[in-house]
Amino acid sequence: MKKTSLLLLALVLTACEKPAPTDTVESLVANPERLKEVERLCRADHAKMGDTLCNAASEARRRRFMGNGKGKYTPQQPAPQN
């Protein structure tokens, strides 16, 4: 009886554990501090962090650096023909 109650207590406590945060590319783009932390953890132990999270961090870094892929520069006048 005592073993059963201990096992049940352990199962209940395990079920109550906080779920791991799910970092998406968008959330990492919006939160640069978390992005730096995830990149640091991926450099330290890529296997532990997993491909999904490390790839999301890589894509978030690319989006922060390159933007959304649409150019912001549009020339006002054509270039001179010299």
Order of alpha helices (4+ residues) and beta strands (2+ residues): alpha-alpha-alpha-alpha-alpha
